[in-house]
Amino acid sequence: MTNLIWLQEHGEEVVEASKQGFISDFTWLVPFLPILSFFVIMFFGKRMKSRGHNIGIMAVGFGLFISLLGFIELAAGNAAVEKTWTWFEIGEHLHIEFGMNYDFLTGIMFVVVTGVSLLVHVYSTGYMHDDKRYTIFYAFLSLFTGSMLLMVIANDFMMLFVGWELVGVCSYFLIGHYWEEKENSSAAIKAFITNRVGDMGFLFGIFACFILAGTLNITELNHLAEEGEIGGTALMIAALLLFCGVVSKSAQFPLYVWLPDAMAGPTPVSALIHAATMVVAGVYMTARMFVLFEHAGAALDVVAVVAAITMLMTAFQALVQDDIKRVLAYSTVSQLAYMMAALGVGAYTAGVFHLFTHAFFKALLFLGAGSLIHAAHTNNMSEMGGMKDYMPHTFRTFMIGSLGLAGIIPLAGF
């Protein structure tokens, strides 16, 4: 927090850092461009020769470019930036703001989300090329990415919750892309309803934080918890209510049941949900509020215990699956539980680093699975023997992803 530029009430600047990077002034474009591309693709995509995919690819690609430059500036020692604007005020006590917070955690998440999303956008041009709802698919893919990025850059719970819910809505449309089949529409509804259960607790947690601290600003909430100005049983209850949202969004026990069924959606969507958006939202939120959780009594102990139960249950469930995408889905739940367990025992750096590494090897595995399914015309692994001779490139890339998942040296999964 020492390198924090804090634009507090009414846009007044409080500078706590020696220098500020040039790119940080443009980081708001990273979530804005994919959201803008959603509207462009939705209204004009069908009239374009590319049917809209070039708009989505350019928006996310430019976002990745800004993210990489911004991350390099942060790594070079430039200041993190927080900017806040007043949304509305009611009386003296109700002061609602919105704004952006660009620090090292935001920088890492920007690289992960835009990097994996760009790969999925490009991959989908071939995977979905003959789909009759190709344009709508790309529109929601862009909105999905933009919503996650909006959540990541939010500096207060009001704006974070908007991105949080938009991610849930987009997942509903993308999982149910082939809605004519009952299995797909049921999976989309199951994902939507399960997430609403956890989100009710998350919303009450936000209300509890506001009652306790009188603010929804995330930096202020962490600061007040660290200084002991808010605490005790009330803060622990608020943290556990926030964790309810994490349990549903990041598929922890007992609300993990929606994630394996979400495999009914197109494989590129599975890759994006499992690697960079949706399920890592809960891990990110816990990391962002880590100081508050750390000072909220037994809250982190609960996080660790729930994560330990989840990682064991889902790892065993993965062993008895024959559908290649469901194996990867249960693997994702188990890996998310590792991230949450790391945060639960105080290993903040390990948890965030595993989020970063897992995103890339799990995206590789899902996109490799899509290649296999396309070639074999089945998801059943027992019908896929001897594919190495026919698909050598897929074999090599899938092997790299598998070794990363297994934690083999020198791959980053280790």
C-alpha positions as CSV (number, residue, x, y, z in Angstrom):
1,M,0.0,0.0,0.0
2,T,3.0,2.3,0.3
3,N,2.9,3.0,-3.5
4,L,-0.7,4.0,-3.5
5,I,-2.1,7.1,-5.2
6,W,-5.4,7.6,-3.6
7,L,-8.0,10.0,-5.1
8,Q,-10.4,10.2,-2.2
9,E,-13.6,12.2,-1.7
10,H,-14.7,14.5,-4.5
11,G,-11.6,13.7,-6.6
12,E,-9.1,15.2,-4.2
13,E,-5.6,13.7,-4.8
14,V,-3.5,12.2,-2.0
15,V,-0.1,11.2,-3.5
16,E,1.9,8.5,-1.6
17,A,4.2,7.5,-4.4
18,S,7.3,9.0,-6.0
19,K,6.3,8.4,-9.6
20,Q,3.3,7.4,-11.6
21,G,3.3,5.5,-14.9
22,F,2.0,6.8,-18.2
23,I,0.0,3.7,-19.0
24,S,-2.0,3.8,-15.7
25,D,-4.0,6.7,-17.1
26,F,-5.4,4.4,-19.8
27,T,-6.1,1.2,-17.9
28,W,-9.8,2.0,-17.8
29,L,-9.8,1.2,-21.5
30,V,-9.0,-2.5,-20.7
31,P,-12.6,-3.3,-19.5
32,F,-14.2,-0.5,-21.5
33,L,-13.2,-1.8,-25.0
34,P,-14.6,-5.4,-24.6
35,I,-17.9,-4.0,-23.2
36,L,-18.0,-1.5,-26.1
37,S,-17.3,-4.3,-28.6
38,F,-20.3,-6.2,-27.2
39,F,-22.7,-3.5,-28.4
40,V,-20.9,-3.1,-31.7
41,I,-21.0,-6.8,-32.4
42,M,-24.6,-7.2,-31.2
43,F,-25.9,-4.3,-33.4
44,F,-23.6,-4.5,-36.4
45,G,-21.9,-7.9,-36.3
46,K,-24.2,-9.7,-38.8
47,R,-23.6,-7.1,-41.4
48,M,-19.8,-7.6,-41.2
49,K,-17.9,-10.0,-43.4
50,S,-16.2,-11.5,-40.3
51,R,-19.6,-11.7,-38.5
52,G,-18.2,-9.6,-35.7
53,H,-15.2,-11.7,-34.4
54,N,-12.6,-9.2,-35.6
55,I,-14.1,-6.5,-33.4
56,G,-13.9,-8.7,-30.3
57,I,-10.4,-9.9,-31.1
58,M,-9.1,-6.3,-31.6
59,A,-10.8,-5.1,-28.4
60,V,-9.3,-7.8,-26.2
61,G,-6.0,-7.7,-28.1
62,F,-5.6,-4.0,-27.4
63,G,-6.6,-4.6,-23.8
64,L,-3.8,-7.2,-23.5
65,F,-1.3,-4.7,-25.0
66,I,-2.2,-2.0,-22.4
67,S,-2.2,-4.7,-19.6
68,L,1.3,-5.8,-20.5
69,L,2.7,-2.3,-20.6
70,G,0.9,-1.4,-17.4
71,F,2.3,-4.5,-15.7
72,I,5.8,-3.6,-16.9
73,E,5.4,-0.1,-15.4
74,L,4.3,-1.5,-12.1
75,A,7.2,-4.0,-12.0
76,A,9.6,-1.1,-12.7
77,G,8.4,0.6,-9.5
78,N,5.8,3.0,-10.8
79,A,2.9,3.9,-8.5
80,A,-0.3,2.1,-8.2
81,V,-3.3,4.3,-8.8
82,E,-6.7,4.6,-7.2
83,K,-9.2,7.1,-8.7
84,T,-12.6,7.7,-7.2
85,W,-15.6,9.7,-8.3
86,T,-18.8,10.5,-6.4
87,W,-21.8,8.8,-7.9
88,F,-24.5,10.2,-5.6
89,E,-25.0,11.5,-2.0
90,I,-28.0,11.2,0.3
91,G,-27.7,13.4,3.4
92,E,-24.4,13.4,5.2
93,H,-23.8,9.7,5.7
94,L,-24.8,7.9,2.5
95,H,-22.0,8.7,0.0
96,I,-21.8,6.3,-2.9
97,E,-18.7,6.3,-5.2
98,F,-17.3,4.4,-8.1
99,G,-13.8,4.3,-9.3
100,M,-10.8,2.2,-10.4
101,N,-7.9,0.7,-8.5
102,Y,-4.8,-0.3,-10.5
103,D,-2.2,-2.0,-8.4
104,F,-0.1,-5.2,-8.7
105,L,-3.0,-7.6,-8.1
106,T,-5.1,-5.8,-10.7
107,G,-2.1,-5.8,-13.1
108,I,-1.7,-9.6,-12.8
109,M,-5.4,-10.3,-13.3
110,F,-5.5,-8.0,-16.3
111,V,-2.7,-10.0,-18.0
112,V,-4.4,-13.3,-17.1
113,V,-7.9,-12.4,-18.3
114,T,-7.0,-10.5,-21.5
115,G,-4.3,-13.1,-22.4
116,V,-6.6,-16.2,-22.0
117,S,-9.6,-14.4,-23.5
118,L,-7.6,-13.4,-26.6
119,L,-6.6,-17.0,-27.1
120,V,-10.2,-18.1,-26.7
121,H,-11.4,-15.4,-29.2
122,V,-9.0,-16.5,-31.8
123,Y,-9.6,-20.3,-31.2
124,S,-13.3,-19.8,-31.5
125,T,-13.1,-18.5,-35.1
126,G,-12.3,-22.0,-36.2
127,Y,-14.2,-24.0,-33.5
128,M,-17.5,-22.1,-33.9
129,H,-17.2,-21.1,-37.6
130,D,-20.3,-22.9,-38.7
131,D,-22.5,-22.0,-35.7
132,K,-25.8,-20.3,-36.6
133,R,-25.5,-18.0,-33.6
134,Y,-21.8,-17.1,-34.2
135,T,-22.3,-13.3,-33.9
136,I,-24.3,-13.5,-30.6
137,F,-21.7,-15.9,-29.3
138,Y,-18.9,-13.4,-29.9
139,A,-20.9,-10.6,-28.5
140,F,-21.4,-12.4,-25.1
141,L,-17.8,-13.6,-25.2
142,S,-16.7,-9.9,-25.3
143,L,-19.2,-8.9,-22.6
144,F,-18.0,-11.8,-20.4
145,T,-14.4,-10.6,-20.7
146,G,-15.3,-7.0,-20.1
147,S,-17.5,-7.8,-17.0
148,M,-14.6,-9.7,-15.4
149,L,-12.2,-6.9,-16.1
150,L,-14.7,-4.4,-14.7
151,M,-14.9,-6.4,-11.5
152,V,-11.1,-6.6,-11.3
153,I,-10.5,-2.9,-11.6
154,A,-13.3,-1.8,-9.2
155,N,-12.2,0.0,-6.1
156,D,-15.4,-0.3,-4.2
157,F,-18.0,-3.0,-3.6
158,M,-20.8,-1.3,-5.6
159,M,-18.9,-1.4,-8.9
160,L,-17.4,-4.9,-8.0
161,F,-20.9,-6.3,-7.5
162,V,-22.0,-4.9,-10.9
163,G,-19.1,-6.8,-12.6
164,W,-19.7,-9.8,-10.4
165,E,-23.4,-10.1,-11.5
166,L,-22.6,-9.4,-15.2
167,V,-20.2,-12.3,-15.2
168,G,-23.0,-14.5,-13.8
169,V,-25.5,-13.3,-16.5
170,C,-23.0,-13.9,-19.3
171,S,-22.2,-17.4,-18.1
172,Y,-25.9,-18.2,-18.2
173,F,-26.1,-17.2,-21.9
174,L,-22.9,-18.8,-22.9
175,I,-23.4,-22.1,-21.0
176,G,-26.9,-22.3,-22.6
177,H,-25.7,-21.3,-26.1
178,Y,-27.2,-24.6,-27.5
179,W,-30.4,-24.0,-25.6
180,E,-32.4,-26.3,-27.9
181,E,-31.0,-29.3,-26.0
182,K,-32.5,-29.7,-22.6
183,E,-29.2,-30.7,-21.0
184,N,-27.6,-27.4,-22.0
185,S,-30.5,-25.1,-20.9
186,S,-30.8,-27.0,-17.6
187,A,-27.0,-26.6,-17.0
188,A,-27.3,-22.8,-17.6
189,I,-30.3,-22.5,-15.2
190,K,-28.5,-24.6,-12.6
191,A,-25.4,-22.4,-12.8
192,F,-27.5,-19.2,-12.6
193,I,-29.6,-20.3,-9.6
194,T,-26.7,-21.8,-7.6
195,N,-24.8,-18.6,-8.0
196,R,-27.8,-16.5,-6.9
197,V,-27.8,-18.5,-3.6
198,G,-24.3,-17.5,-2.8
199,D,-24.8,-14.0,-4.1
200,M,-27.5,-13.4,-1.6
201,G,-25.0,-13.9,1.2
202,F,-22.4,-11.8,-0.7
203,L,-24.9,-8.9,-0.9
204,F,-25.7,-9.1,2.8
205,G,-21.9,-9.1,3.4
206,I,-21.6,-5.9,1.5
207,F,-24.4,-4.4,3.5
208,A,-22.7,-5.5,6.7
209,C,-19.4,-3.9,5.7
210,F,-21.2,-0.6,5.0
211,I,-23.0,-0.7,8.3
212,L,-19.7,-1.4,10.1
213,A,-17.4,1.1,8.3
214,G,-19.7,3.6,6.6
215,T,-17.9,3.0,3.3
216,L,-17.8,0.5,0.4
217,N,-14.3,1.5,-0.7
218,I,-12.2,-1.7,-0.6
219,T,-8.9,0.1,0.3
220,E,-10.6,1.9,3.2
221,L,-12.2,-1.3,4.5
222,N,-8.9,-3.1,4.5
223,H,-7.2,-0.2,6.2
224,L,-9.9,0.1,8.9
225,A,-9.7,-3.7,9.6
226,E,-5.9,-3.5,9.8
227,E,-6.0,-0.5,12.2
228,G,-8.6,-2.3,14.4
229,E,-11.3,0.3,13.9
230,I,-13.6,-2.4,12.7
231,G,-13.4,-5.9,14.1
232,G,-14.8,-8.5,16.5
233,T,-17.7,-10.9,15.8
234,A,-19.5,-8.4,13.5
235,L,-16.5,-8.2,11.1
236,M,-16.2,-12.0,11.2
237,I,-19.9,-12.4,10.2
238,A,-19.4,-9.8,7.4
239,A,-16.4,-11.7,6.1
240,L,-18.2,-15.1,6.2
241,L,-21.2,-13.5,4.3
242,L,-18.8,-12.3,1.7
243,F,-17.3,-15.8,1.5
244,C,-20.8,-17.1,0.7
245,G,-20.4,-15.4,-2.7
246,V,-17.0,-17.0,-3.1
247,V,-18.4,-20.5,-2.4
248,S,-20.8,-20.2,-5.3
249,K,-18.8,-18.3,-7.8
250,S,-15.6,-20.2,-7.3
251,A,-17.4,-23.5,-6.9
252,Q,-16.5,-24.5,-3.3
253,F,-18.2,-27.1,-1.2
254,P,-21.2,-27.4,-1.1
255,L,-22.1,-25.1,-4.1
256,Y,-19.6,-26.6,-6.6
257,V,-22.3,-28.7,-8.2
258,W,-23.0,-26.3,-11.1
259,L,-19.5,-26.3,-12.5
260,P,-19.2,-29.8,-14.0
261,D,-22.7,-29.4,-15.6
262,A,-21.5,-26.1,-17.2
263,M,-19.5,-28.3,-19.6
264,A,-22.6,-28.5,-21.7
265,G,-21.6,-25.1,-23.2
266,P,-19.2,-24.7,-26.1
267,T,-15.6,-25.8,-25.3
268,P,-14.1,-22.3,-25.8
269,V,-16.6,-21.0,-23.1
270,S,-15.5,-23.8,-20.8
271,A,-11.9,-22.7,-21.3
272,L,-12.7,-19.1,-20.5
273,I,-14.9,-19.9,-17.5
274,H,-12.4,-22.3,-15.9
275,A,-9.2,-20.5,-16.7
276,A,-9.7,-16.7,-16.5
277,T,-13.2,-15.6,-15.7
278,M,-16.1,-16.5,-13.5
279,V,-14.6,-19.1,-11.2
280,V,-11.5,-17.1,-10.3
281,A,-13.6,-14.1,-9.4
282,G,-14.1,-15.5,-5.9
283,V,-10.4,-16.2,-5.5
284,Y,-9.6,-12.6,-6.7
285,M,-12.2,-11.1,-4.3
286,T,-10.7,-13.0,-1.3
287,A,-7.2,-11.9,-2.3
288,R,-8.4,-8.3,-2.7
289,M,-10.1,-8.4,0.8
290,F,-7.3,-10.4,2.3
291,V,-6.4,-7.9,5.0
292,L,-10.1,-7.7,6.1
293,F,-10.3,-11.5,6.2
294,E,-7.1,-11.7,8.1
295,H,-8.5,-9.5,10.9
296,A,-11.9,-11.1,10.9
297,G,-11.5,-13.7,13.6
298,A,-11.8,-17.3,12.4
299,A,-12.9,-16.3,8.9
300,L,-9.7,-17.5,7.2
301,D,-9.9,-20.7,9.1
302,V,-13.3,-21.4,7.6
303,V,-11.9,-20.6,4.2
304,A,-9.1,-23.1,4.7
305,V,-11.4,-25.9,6.0
306,V,-14.0,-25.5,3.2
307,A,-11.2,-25.5,0.6
308,A,-9.6,-28.6,2.1
309,I,-12.9,-30.5,1.9
310,T,-13.5,-29.3,-1.7
311,M,-10.1,-30.2,-3.0
312,L,-10.3,-33.8,-1.7
313,M,-13.9,-34.4,-2.7
314,T,-13.6,-33.1,-6.3
315,A,-10.2,-34.8,-6.9
316,F,-11.7,-38.2,-6.1
317,Q,-14.8,-37.4,-8.2
318,A,-12.5,-36.6,-11.2
319,L,-11.1,-40.1,-11.0
320,V,-14.4,-41.7,-11.9
321,Q,-15.4,-39.5,-14.8
322,D,-15.2,-40.7,-18.5
323,D,-16.1,-37.4,-20.1
324,I,-12.9,-35.5,-20.8
325,K,-14.4,-32.1,-20.1
326,R,-16.0,-33.3,-16.8
327,V,-12.6,-34.6,-15.7
328,L,-11.1,-31.1,-16.4
329,A,-14.0,-29.5,-14.7
330,Y,-13.5,-31.4,-11.4
331,S,-9.8,-30.7,-11.7
332,T,-10.6,-27.0,-11.9
333,V,-12.7,-27.1,-8.7
334,S,-9.9,-28.9,-6.9
335,Q,-7.3,-26.4,-8.2
336,L,-9.5,-23.5,-7.1
337,A,-9.7,-25.1,-3.7
338,Y,-5.8,-25.1,-3.6
339,M,-5.9,-21.4,-4.3
340,M,-8.5,-20.8,-1.5
341,A,-6.6,-23.0,0.9
342,A,-3.4,-21.1,0.3
343,L,-5.2,-17.8,1.1
344,G,-6.9,-19.5,4.1
345,V,-3.6,-20.3,5.7
346,G,-2.1,-16.9,4.9
347,A,0.0,-17.9,1.9
348,Y,-1.3,-14.9,-0.2
349,T,1.5,-14.9,-2.7
350,A,1.2,-18.7,-3.4
351,G,-2.5,-18.4,-3.9
352,V,-2.4,-15.6,-6.3
353,F,0.6,-17.1,-8.2
354,H,-1.3,-20.4,-8.6
355,L,-4.3,-18.4,-10.0
356,F,-1.9,-17.0,-12.6
357,T,-0.2,-20.3,-13.6
358,H,-3.4,-22.4,-13.5
359,A,-5.2,-20.0,-15.9
360,F,-2.7,-20.8,-18.7
361,F,-2.3,-24.6,-18.4
362,K,-6.0,-25.1,-17.8
363,A,-6.9,-23.0,-20.9
364,L,-4.4,-25.1,-22.8
365,L,-6.0,-28.3,-21.6
366,F,-9.6,-27.2,-22.5
367,L,-8.6,-26.0,-25.9
368,G,-6.8,-29.2,-26.5
369,A,-9.9,-31.1,-25.3
370,G,-11.9,-29.1,-27.9
371,S,-9.5,-30.2,-30.6
372,L,-9.9,-33.9,-29.5
373,I,-13.7,-33.7,-29.4
374,H,-13.8,-32.1,-32.8
375,A,-11.7,-34.9,-34.3
376,A,-13.2,-37.9,-32.4
377,H,-16.9,-36.6,-32.4
378,T,-17.2,-37.8,-28.8
379,N,-16.4,-36.6,-25.2
380,N,-15.9,-40.1,-24.0
381,M,-12.2,-40.8,-23.2
382,S,-12.6,-44.6,-23.6
383,E,-13.3,-44.0,-27.3
384,M,-10.1,-41.8,-27.9
385,G,-7.3,-44.4,-27.8
386,G,-4.3,-43.9,-30.2
387,M,-5.0,-40.3,-31.1
388,K,-1.3,-39.4,-30.8
389,D,-0.5,-40.8,-34.2
390,Y,-3.3,-38.8,-35.9
391,M,-3.0,-35.5,-33.9
392,P,0.7,-35.1,-32.9
393,H,0.4,-31.3,-32.3
394,T,-2.6,-31.7,-30.0
395,F,-0.8,-34.5,-28.2
396,R,2.3,-32.4,-27.5
397,T,0.3,-29.4,-26.3
398,F,-2.0,-31.5,-24.2
399,M,1.0,-33.2,-22.6
400,I,2.5,-29.9,-21.7
401,G,-0.8,-28.8,-20.1
402,S,-1.1,-32.1,-18.2
403,L,2.5,-31.9,-16.9
404,G,1.8,-28.4,-15.7
405,L,-1.4,-29.5,-13.9
406,A,0.6,-32.4,-12.3
407,G,3.1,-29.9,-11.0
408,I,6.1,-31.4,-12.8
409,I,9.4,-29.4,-12.8
410,P,10.3,-27.1,-14.6
411,L,6.7,-26.1,-15.4
412,A,5.1,-23.3,-13.3
413,G,2.4,-25.6,-11.9
414,F,5.2,-27.0,-9.7
